[in-house]
Amino acid sequence: MFLTFNSEAKLITIVYNCLNIAGYKCKLCYIYICNLLKQMNTLNANKLLAAYPKFFEETLKGRRILFEDIEPLIKKLSTKFKKEILGYSENKTPIYKISIGSGKTKILVWSQMHGNESTGTKAVFDFFNAIEKPTKGISTYIQTILENCTIAFIPILNPDGAILFIRENTAKIDLNRDAVELKAIESSILRKELERFNPSFCFNLHDQRSIFNVKGTSNPATISFLAPSEDKERTLTKGRKETMSVIVAMNSILQKVIPNHIGRYTDEFYPTATGDNFQKLGYNTILIECGHYKDDYDRDITRKFNFMALFQGFYFLATTTNFLNYQSYFNIPNNETLFLDKIYKNVKTPNNGLQDIGIQYIFKYNNQKLEREEHIEKIGNLANYHTYSEIKSENLDFKQLKLSNS
């Protein structure tokens, strides 16, 4: 008799629990069992990398992704997907929910609650393409996910902010700080769907600025994770342990493809934040933040790693029956803010002699196009900062720099 992945996992869990009950608590046994579970619940990274180019949604590129970009893609989705309009934004744009799968584990995913953070949206549609036309190497993974999970996606929660390429909605409300008052229409739509769908896990997809690096390295934090706290004490509750276990699984596959490019956000409790409140309400919430990768200011390389993280997260939840392996979450390095898009070294400044000028790019929607501007982030001795673009500027005068805030 051969055991399936699920039955193997159950057997290992039973053995582990029996050892605990018997008073035989061995750290080496614990590590060994956790490693076995991780191997069984982890995708083959090479297979996923090889298949990904076939799933890349060519019509969604760049940082500014609008409802009008995804609407034709939604309309052409096959009957594998269930499509539903949950409501309408402040400016009466439809907010869709796209559902797949028939399993008992319910997962809710939303992207672009900040209108200018679109990498998750692109990764979601790449995943839809994987569902529509799974390759031979990953079709078994897809089948496992669809049989064991029911996943609901809200691809763009804030379509009005997407048009303006701003964080807030058209009423200037930050949806990610509106989880208590629910002033925004879009916030109420998300909360109503949360309560109606009643998911076991949520994935909250965001983008982060390129200023974040992985602590202890010169690498940008290409992907960052957070298991939100439920209180000011940052209590390690059962729900947070479960959330951390999912993040550990996602980190494990990303470390194989972009080692030392994955960071962890501080788990300071934010009383009005969406993830913190959903976690507090009993809906385990995983925050994924997409950041910079070398020469990828359109975030069209980073989206691949977001896609892989989502795929791994779904597969882990489709195949696991326990959440023993959460301690490794704390081994993911924290984020630091020591990465700059460009550093001008030893620029002649008006009053302070030679200074380093640290630049962060900002993106603004002006005159019907998205423009990238150089914005001063830091001035001084920037020897401890990291960048892919360092320019020796001894002969350059500060006044010659065309900076947005100089």
C-alpha positions in Angstrom: 0.0 0.0 0.0 1.4 3.4 -1.1 0.7 6.5 0.9 -0.3 9.8 -0.7 1.4 13.1 0.2 -1.5 13.9 2.5 -1.5 10.5 4.3 2.2 10.6 4.7 2.0 14.1 6.3 -0.8 12.8 8.6 1.3 9.8 9.6 4.3 11.9 10.4 2.1 14.3 12.4 0.6 11.4 14.4 4.0 10.0 15.1 5.2 13.4 16.3 2.2 13.9 18.5 2.6 10.5 20.0 6.2 11.2 20.9 5.1 14.4 22.6 2.4 12.6 24.5 4.9 10.0 25.6 7.1 12.7 26.9 9.8 12.0 24.3 10.4 15.6 23.1 13.6 15.5 21.1 14.7 18.6 19.2 16.5 16.5 16.6 13.3 14.5 16.0 11.3 17.7 15.7 13.8 19.1 13.1 13.8 15.9 11.2 10.0 15.6 11.0 9.7 19.3 10.0 12.2 18.8 7.2 10.2 15.7 6.0 7.0 17.8 6.0 8.7 20.7 4.2 10.0 18.4 1.5 6.6 16.9 0.9 4.8 20.3 0.8 7.4 22.1 -1.4 7.1 22.5 -5.2 9.9 21.7 -7.6 11.4 25.1 -8.2 13.2 24.1 -11.4 9.9 22.8 -12.9 8.1 26.0 -12.0 10.9 28.2 -13.4 10.9 26.3 -16.6 7.2 26.5 -17.0 6.7 30.2 -16.0 7.4 31.9 -19.4 4.4 30.1 -20.8 2.2 31.7 -18.1 3.5 35.2 -18.3 0.6 37.4 -19.3 2.0 39.6 -22.0 -0.8 42.2 -22.0 0.0 43.2 -18.4 3.4 44.9 -18.3 4.8 47.9 -16.4 3.7 49.4 -13.1 0.4 51.0 -14.0 -2.2 48.3 -14.3 -5.9 49.4 -14.7 -9.3 47.7 -14.6 -9.5 48.3 -18.4 -6.4 46.1 -18.7 -7.7 43.2 -16.8 -11.4 43.3 -17.9 -10.8 41.6 -21.3 -8.7 38.9 -19.5 -11.5 38.3 -17.0 -14.1 38.0 -19.8 -12.1 35.4 -21.7 -11.5 33.1 -18.6 -12.9 29.6 -19.1 -15.6 27.9 -17.2 -12.9 26.7 -14.7 -13.4 30.1 -13.1 -16.5 31.6 -11.5 -16.8 35.3 -12.0 -18.8 37.7 -9.8 -19.0 41.5 -9.3 -18.9 42.2 -5.6 -19.7 45.9 -5.9 -18.5 49.1 -7.4 -15.8 51.6 -6.5 -16.4 55.2 -5.6 -16.2 56.0 -9.4 -18.5 53.1 -10.2 -15.8 50.7 -11.6 -16.7 47.0 -11.1 -14.8 45.1 -8.4 -14.6 41.5 -9.4 -14.1 38.3 -7.5 -12.7 35.3 -9.5 -13.0 31.9 -7.9 -11.4 28.5 -8.6 -11.3 25.1 -7.0 -13.7 23.0 -5.0 -11.6 22.1 -1.9 -12.5 22.7 1.8 -9.6 25.0 2.5 -10.8 28.5 1.6 -8.3 31.2 0.6 -9.0 34.8 -0.2 -6.5 36.8 -2.2 -6.7 40.5 -3.0 -4.3 42.9 -4.9 -4.0 46.6 -5.5 -5.8 47.8 -2.4 -3.1 50.5 -3.1 -3.7 51.6 -6.6 -0.1 52.1 -7.5 1.0 48.6 -6.3 0.3 46.2 -9.2 2.9 43.5 -9.1 0.5 41.1 -7.3 -2.2 41.7 -9.9 0.2 40.7 -12.7 1.2 37.6 -10.8 -2.4 36.6 -10.2 -3.1 36.6 -13.9 0.0 34.6 -14.6 -1.4 32.1 -12.1 -4.7 32.1 -14.0 -2.8 31.2 -17.1 -1.2 28.3 -15.3 -4.7 27.1 -14.4 -6.0 27.5 -17.9 -3.1 25.7 -19.6 -1.0 23.8 -17.1 2.2 22.3 -18.5 3.1 18.7 -18.0 5.6 19.5 -15.3 3.1 21.3 -13.0 -0.3 19.9 -13.9 -0.3 17.6 -10.9 0.4 20.5 -8.6 -2.5 22.4 -10.1 -4.9 19.5 -9.7 -3.9 19.1 -6.1 -4.6 22.8 -5.4 -8.0 22.8 -7.1 -9.1 19.5 -5.4 -8.1 20.7 -1.9 -8.7 24.5 -2.0 -11.3 27.0 -3.0 -9.5 30.2 -3.8 -11.2 33.6 -4.4 -9.2 36.5 -6.0 -10.1 40.2 -6.0 -7.6 41.3 -8.7 -8.0 45.1 -8.2 -9.6 46.3 -5.1 -8.8 50.0 -5.7 -9.4 50.6 -9.4 -9.8 54.4 -9.0 -6.4 54.7 -7.3 -4.9 52.6 -10.1 -6.0 55.2 -12.7 -4.4 58.0 -10.8 -1.4 55.8 -9.8 -1.8 56.7 -6.1 -1.9 54.7 -2.9 -5.4 56.0 -1.8 -8.8 55.6 -3.4 -10.5 58.6 -5.2 -11.8 59.8 -1.8 -8.2 60.0 -0.5 -8.7 57.1 1.9 -5.9 54.5 2.4 -7.7 51.2 2.3 -5.0 49.5 4.3 -5.6 51.9 7.2 -9.4 51.7 7.0 -10.1 48.3 8.5 -11.9 49.6 11.5 -13.9 52.6 10.4 -14.6 51.2 6.9 -15.1 54.7 5.4 -14.3 53.6 1.9 -16.7 51.7 -0.3 -13.9 49.4 -1.3 -13.0 48.6 2.3 -16.6 47.6 3.0 -16.7 45.4 -0.1 -13.6 43.5 1.1 -14.9 43.1 4.7 -18.3 41.8 3.5 -16.6 39.3 1.2 -14.3 38.2 4.1 -17.3 37.5 6.3 -19.4 35.9 3.6 -16.6 33.7 2.2 -15.1 32.9 5.6 -11.6 31.9 4.5 -9.1 30.1 6.5 -6.2 32.1 5.0 -5.9 35.4 3.3 -3.1 36.7 1.0 -2.7 40.5 1.0 -0.6 41.6 -2.0 1.4 44.8 -2.0 4.5 46.5 -3.4 7.2 48.1 -1.4 9.7 50.9 -2.2 13.2 50.0 -3.5 14.7 51.5 -0.4 14.4 48.2 1.4 17.3 45.8 1.6 17.7 42.4 3.3 19.5 43.0 6.6 23.1 41.9 6.6 23.3 42.0 2.8 23.7 44.5 0.0 20.7 42.9 -1.8 17.3 44.7 -2.3 14.4 43.0 -0.6 12.8 41.6 -3.7 10.1 39.9 -1.7 9.2 40.6 1.9 6.8 38.7 4.1 4.8 39.5 7.3 2.7 37.4 9.6 0.7 40.4 11.2 0.4 40.7 14.9 -3.0 40.5 16.6 -2.1 42.8 19.5 0.5 45.3 20.8 2.3 42.5 22.6 2.8 40.7 19.3 1.5 37.5 20.9 2.5 34.3 19.1 -1.0 32.9 18.8 -2.1 29.7 17.0 -3.2 31.8 14.0 0.1 33.6 13.7 2.0 30.3 13.9 -0.1 28.9 11.1 0.5 32.1 9.1 4.3 31.8 9.7 4.3 28.2 8.6 2.9 29.2 5.2 5.6 32.0 4.9 8.3 29.4 5.8 7.1 27.3 2.9 7.1 30.2 0.5 10.5 31.4 1.6 11.9 27.9 1.1 11.2 27.9 -2.6 12.3 31.5 -3.2 15.6 31.0 -1.4 16.4 28.4 -4.2 15.9 31.0 -7.0 16.8 34.3 -5.4 18.8 33.5 -2.3 19.3 36.3 0.2 16.7 38.5 -1.5 13.8 37.8 0.9 13.1 40.0 3.9 10.8 40.1 6.8 8.7 43.1 7.9 8.6 44.2 11.5 5.5 42.8 13.2 4.6 46.0 15.0 0.8 46.1 15.6 -1.1 48.6 13.6 -4.6 49.0 15.1 -6.3 50.2 11.8 -4.4 48.0 9.3 -6.2 45.4 7.3 -3.8 42.5 7.9 -3.6 43.1 11.7 -7.4 43.3 12.0 -8.1 40.3 9.9 -5.6 38.2 11.8 -7.2 39.5 15.0 -10.6 38.4 13.8 -9.3 34.9 13.2 -8.6 35.0 9.4 -5.0 34.1 9.0 -3.4 36.7 6.8 -0.1 36.6 4.9 1.3 39.9 3.7 3.5 39.7 0.5 5.4 42.8 -0.5 7.1 43.0 -3.9 10.2 45.0 -4.1 13.2 45.7 -6.3 15.3 43.3 -8.4 18.2 44.5 -10.4 17.2 46.5 -13.5 13.5 45.7 -12.9 11.8 49.0 -12.3 8.7 47.8 -14.1 8.5 44.9 -11.6 8.1 42.4 -14.5 10.8 40.1 -13.1 9.7 40.4 -9.5 6.2 39.3 -10.5 7.7 35.9 -11.3 8.9 35.5 -7.8 5.5 36.7 -6.5 3.9 34.1 -8.7 6.1 31.4 -7.3 5.4 32.5 -3.7 1.7 32.4 -4.3 1.9 29.0 -6.1 3.9 27.6 -3.2 1.6 29.0 -0.6 -1.5 27.5 -2.3 0.2 24.1 -2.7 1.4 24.1 0.9 -2.2 24.8 2.1 -3.5 22.1 -0.3 -1.2 19.4 1.1 -0.5 20.2 4.7 -2.4 19.0 7.7 -0.3 20.7 10.3 1.7 23.8 10.9 4.6 22.6 13.0 7.4 24.3 11.1 6.9 28.0 12.0 10.1 28.7 14.0 12.1 29.2 10.7 10.0 32.3 10.1 12.3 34.1 12.5 15.4 33.1 10.5 14.2 35.3 7.6 16.3 38.5 7.9 14.5 41.7 8.7 14.2 44.5 6.2 16.5 47.4 6.5 16.2 50.8 4.6 19.7 51.0 3.3 19.2 50.5 -0.5 19.1 53.4 -2.9 18.4 53.5 -6.6 21.4 55.7 -7.3 24.2 57.3 -5.3 26.1 60.3 -6.6 29.5 60.2 -4.7 31.2 63.4 -3.6 28.9 66.0 -5.2 29.8 69.7 -4.6 27.0 71.0 -2.4 26.4 74.7 -1.7 27.2 74.8 2.0 28.7 71.5 3.1 31.4 70.7 0.6 31.5 67.2 -0.9 28.6 65.1 0.0 27.0 61.9 -1.3 23.5 62.2 -2.7 21.2 59.2 -2.4 18.4 59.0 -5.0 15.2 57.1 -4.8 13.0 57.0 -7.9 9.4 58.1 -7.6 6.7 57.4 -10.2 4.0 59.9 -11.0 1.2 59.9 -13.5 1.4 63.1 -15.5 0.2 64.2 -18.9 -1.3 60.7 -19.7 1.9 58.9 -19.0 3.8 57.4 -16.0 7.0 59.4 -15.4 10.0 58.4 -13.3 11.8 61.1 -11.3 15.0 61.2 -9.3 14.1 62.2 -5.7 16.7 63.0 -3.0 16.3 60.4 -0.2 19.6 60.9 1.7 22.5 63.4 1.8 25.7 62.8 3.6 28.2 60.0 4.0 26.4 57.1 2.4 29.2 54.5 2.7 26.8 52.1 4.5 24.2 52.3 1.8 23.8 49.9 -1.1 23.0 50.5 -4.8 23.4 49.0 -8.3 24.3 52.5 -9.6 27.1 54.5 -8.0 28.3 57.5 -9.9 31.6 59.3 -9.1 30.7 63.0 -9.1 33.7 64.9 -7.9 33.4 67.3 -10.9 29.6 67.6 -10.6 27.9 70.5 -9.0 24.7 70.0 -7.0 22.9 72.6 -9.1 23.5 70.4 -12.2 21.4 67.6 -10.8 17.9 67.7 -12.0 16.1 66.3 -9.0 12.4 66.5 -8.1 13.0 67.9 -4.6 16.4 69.6 -4.8 
